[in-house]
Amino acid sequence: MLKITPTILAAVPDGDNGKIGLILELCETPAGRQTPFPAERASLRRFVKTMDWNTAIRILHHIGSGIPLFLAAIAALVLARFVFVRTTSFTADAELFDNPNPAYAIAFGGFLLGAGLALSGTFFGGREEDGLDAVAKLLVEGALVVALLRLSVLINDHFILGSFCITKEISEDRNLGVGFCVAGSSLACGVILNGAMTGYSRGFAQGLRDTILFWLVAQLALTLACAIYRKTMRYDVHRLIEYDDNTAVGVGFGGFLVGMGIVLRSALLHSGAGSLGSELVISGFLALLAAALLVSVNKLVLWLLFPRADYEDEVELNGNAAVAIVAAGAMIAAALFLASIVQRLPPQ
């Protein structure tokens, strides 16, 4: 017969409070035999006795109080799924089960991930409210976020990807490039909405109004930046995606969209401390500055990544998706760097 006993691998002193933290390994010891390391077992007992259980209880209480908000966010995510399925021309079951369509899955999955990113912003400040009030506010904000995300995708479909029929390209042609563009658009808008939800307002109703206004500022900047991106590339982005089913171009453009969403989010973070008019002007200026910087560094990043090859030739002529994936990852990384420096100054 065997029993499980803890074997101590290391004793780690805590210099702040003099307590001992132990790293344990469970091992099997035959019953009836003395467990080795009795001194370490005594140290374990002393550690348990001296542990600050109040801190552990507070942590568990904090996590437990957030579970209703988590469940409310899941309900809002289910709403996002319902809205996408009901407001698009696709037949979800046919695209996913009857005749699995990767292009549709990429677009649908990107929308849900974008919704998750946006909904995570609704937790900002929610823990300061009482339980039921916090849940009710999160559900209302979640419904607004889902509506704005769907509206963003519709706007982007018309103004950013408007030269071809997205439904036809995804459902009939199974165009992966279009799927990546739609997913990138959803992720960009989700990140923007996340930033719009972190602002400060003088009331719940004003908070909803401010969210819409700041989202609109960033949406305009996103549309303008994508138009400039298309002008700066040697090839016709839309033509290659639509007629050549060029997945590489779609991946590259989708990565740019995600990166743009990240830098635009930084322009919206913690807005609303001053008057609404001045805050909108500041956010608009930062959004345009962030968009201009990312578009400007795009070529530089591509040249530094592929000094021995021409990125545009690789994706246009060779349809090199491997190169496009690397470039998209690098563009998102560069956007993260820019987002850390393009932010509003803290209030004095």
N, C-alpha and C positions, 0 to 999 in steps of 0.2 A: 504494500500500500504506500502511495506517495502523497505527500502534502506540499503545497506551494508556500515557500517562504521568501521574504525579501533579502536579497544580498546587496550590500552597499558597495557601489562602485567608487563613489567619491563623496567627500564631505566638503561643502563649499561654505566658507564663513561669509556672513553678511556684515560688512563694516559699519552699516548705518545703525543697526540695533543690536548687534552682538548675537543674533540668532544664527542657527546652523541650518543650511539647506542641504538636503541629501539627494543624491542621484541613486536610484534603486534599480535593481534588476530582479525579476521574479525567476526563481529557480526551483527545481524539484529536489526535495530531500526525503530519503526513506523515513517512514514513520518510526518512532522509537529512538532515532539517533539524535544527538545534540546538534542543533543548528550552529554553524560556525559563526565567528565574529560576534561574541556576546557583547563586547564593548560597543560595537556599532549599533547593536539592537537597543542598548541602553540610550545611546545618543538619539536614535529615532524616537524613542519614547519621550525624551526630553524636548525634542523638536515639536512633537505633537502637543505637548503640554504648554509650551511657550508660544505657540502660534497665535497670531491675532485673528481669532475667529470672527470678530466684529467686521473686519475688513472683508472677509470672504462673504459674510452674510449681506453686506451692503452691495457687493458686486452682483451676487445672485439676485437681490431685489431689483437692482438697476436693470439687469437683463430681463427679468420677469416682467417688469413694468413696460418694457418695449415690445413684448410679444403681441399685444393687441394692435400696435402700429404695424408690426410686421404682417399680421394677418390682413389688415386693411390694405396694405400695399399689394399683397398677393391678389386681393379682390380687384384692385385697380388694374393690375396686370392682366387679369382675366377679362376685364372690360376692354383693355387695349386689344386683346386677341379678337374679341367679339366685334369691335369697331372695324378692325382691319378686314376681317372675313366678310362683314356685311356691307362695307362701303367700297369694295373692289370688285372687279368683274371676274375674278378668278373663282373657280370651284375648288375650295380647299381640299375636300376629301379626294377629288380626282387627281389634284396636283401632288398630294402627299402619299396617297395609298394606292389608288387604282393604277396610276401611271406616274410613278415618282419623278418629280421634276426638280433637279438641283437648282436651277435658276430661281424658281419660285421659293424654294426652301431658303436660299440665301437672302432673298428680299424679305420674306416673312420673318426669318430669324433676326435679321438686322433691325426690323421694325420693333420686335419684342425687346431686343437688347437696348435699342434706343429708348423705348418706353421705360425699361428698368432704370436706365441712367437718369432719365427725367424724373421718375417717381422717387428716386433716392433723394432728390432735392427737397421733396415735401417733408422729409424728416427734420429739416433745419428749423430749430426752435420748437419743434413739436413736443420734446420731452419736458418742456417747461409748463405745459398745460396739464390739467387734470385728465384722467384716463378717458372718459367718454367724450369730453370736449376735444381732446387731441385726436381721437379716432375720427370724429365727425369732420373736423377741419381737414384731416389728411384725405378723407374720402372726397370732400368737395374739391380740394386742390388737385387730387388725383384725376378726377373727372375733367377738370380744366386742362391739366397737362396732357391727357390723352387726346382731348379735342384739338389742342394747339399742335400736338405732334402730327396728328392726321392732316390738319390743315397745312402744316409745313411741308409734308410730303407731297400734297396736292400742288402747292405753290412751286416746289422744286421740280415736280414732274412737268409743269407747264413752262416755267421760265428757265430752268437749268437743263432739263432733259426733254424739252418740248419738241425737238425736231423729229421724233419718231414715236410710235405708239408703244408704250411700255407694256400694255396688256398683250398685244400681239407678239412682241419680241420675247416676252417671258413665257407665255402660255404656248404659242405655236412654234416659235423658233428655238425655244429653250436657250436663250442667249445669256450665257453666264456673265458677259460683260455688263449687260443691263442690270442683272441681278446684283452685281457688286456696286454699281452706281446707286441703285435704289437703297441698298443696305447702307452705303456710305452716307447718303442723304439722311436716312433715318437716324443714324448714329450722331451725325453732326447736329441735327435738330434736338436730339435727346440731351446731348451735352450742353447745348445752348440753354435749353429749358432748365436744366439742373442749375446753371449759373443764375438764371433769372429768379429762381426760387430762393436764393440765398440773400436777397435784399432785405432792407429794413423799411417797414411801413407803419403808419400810425393807426392801423386797424386792419381787421381781417378783410373787409370789403375793399379797402384801399390797396391791400396787398395783392388781391386778385387783379385789380386794375393795373397796378404797377407791373405785375408779371407779364401781362399782355403787352404793355407798352415797351418794356425792355426787350421782350422776345421779338417784337416787330422791328426794333432798331437792329438787332443782330441778324434777323432774317434778311433785311435789305442789304446789309454788309456781305452776307454769305452769297447772295445772288450776284452782287457786283463783283466779288472776288472770283467767282467761278467764270464769269464772262471774261475777266482779264486773263485768267488761267488759259482759257481756250485760245485767246489771241496770242499768248506768248509761246504756245507750242507750234512746231513747224507743221504738224499734221492736223487734219480735221478730226477732232475727237468724236463728234457725233457720227460722222460718215463711217469711220472705222468700226465703231461699236455696232451701228445698225446694219451696214451692208456686208462687212467682213466678219461679223460676229467675233471681233477681236477681244478676247478675254483680257489680254495684257493691258490694253488701253483702259478697259473698265476698272481693272484693279488699281491702276495708277490714279485714275480720276477719283475713284472711291476713297483711296487713301488720302488724297488731297482734301476731299470733303471732310473726312474725319479730323484731319489736322486743323482745318479752318474752324471747325466747330470747337475744338479745344482752345484755340487762341481767342475766339470770340467769347467763350465762356469767361475767360479771365477779365474781359472788359465789363462784364456784368456782375462780377463777384462783389457782394456786400454793398450794392448800390442802394440809394435811397436815404442816406444819412442827411443830405441837404434838401433843398427845395426840389420839387419834381422836375421843373424845367432845367435847372442847372445839372441835375443828375442825368437827365436824358442827353444833354449836350455832351457831358463828360463821357458817358457810355458810347455815344455815337462817335466821338473823336477817337477813343481808344479802340473801338471796333474797326474803324477804317484804318487806323495805324497798324493794328495787328494784322489785318488782311493784307495791307500793302507789304508789310515785312515778310509774311510767309510766302507771298507770291514772288517777292524779290529773291529770297534765299532758295527758292525751288531749284532753279538752274544750278546754283552753286553746290547744293547738296548732291544733285545728280552727277555733276562733274567730279566731285570729290569721291563719290562712291564708285564710279566706273571711269577712271582716268584713261583706260586703254580701249574703251568702247564708247559708242554713241548711244545713249539711252533711247533717244527718239527713233533712231534707225532700228534698234533691237525690238521695240514694241510695235512700230509701224510695219516694218518689212518682214520681220521674223516672228512676230506675235509671241515674243519671249515672256511668258507669264512669270518665270522664275525671277527674272530681272525686275519685273513690275512689282512682285511681292516684296522683294528687298527694298525697292525704292519707296513703296508705300509705308513700310515699317520705319524707314529712316525719316520720311516726311512727318510721320506722327511723332517720332522722337524729337525732331526739330521744333515741332509745334509745342511740345511740352516745355522745351527750353524757353521758347518765346513767351509762353503763357506765364512763366515765373517772373518775367521782367515787365510785361505789359499789364500792369494792374493800377488801379486807382490809388492815389495816396491816401493813407489813413487820415481820418479827421483830426484836426488840431485840438 
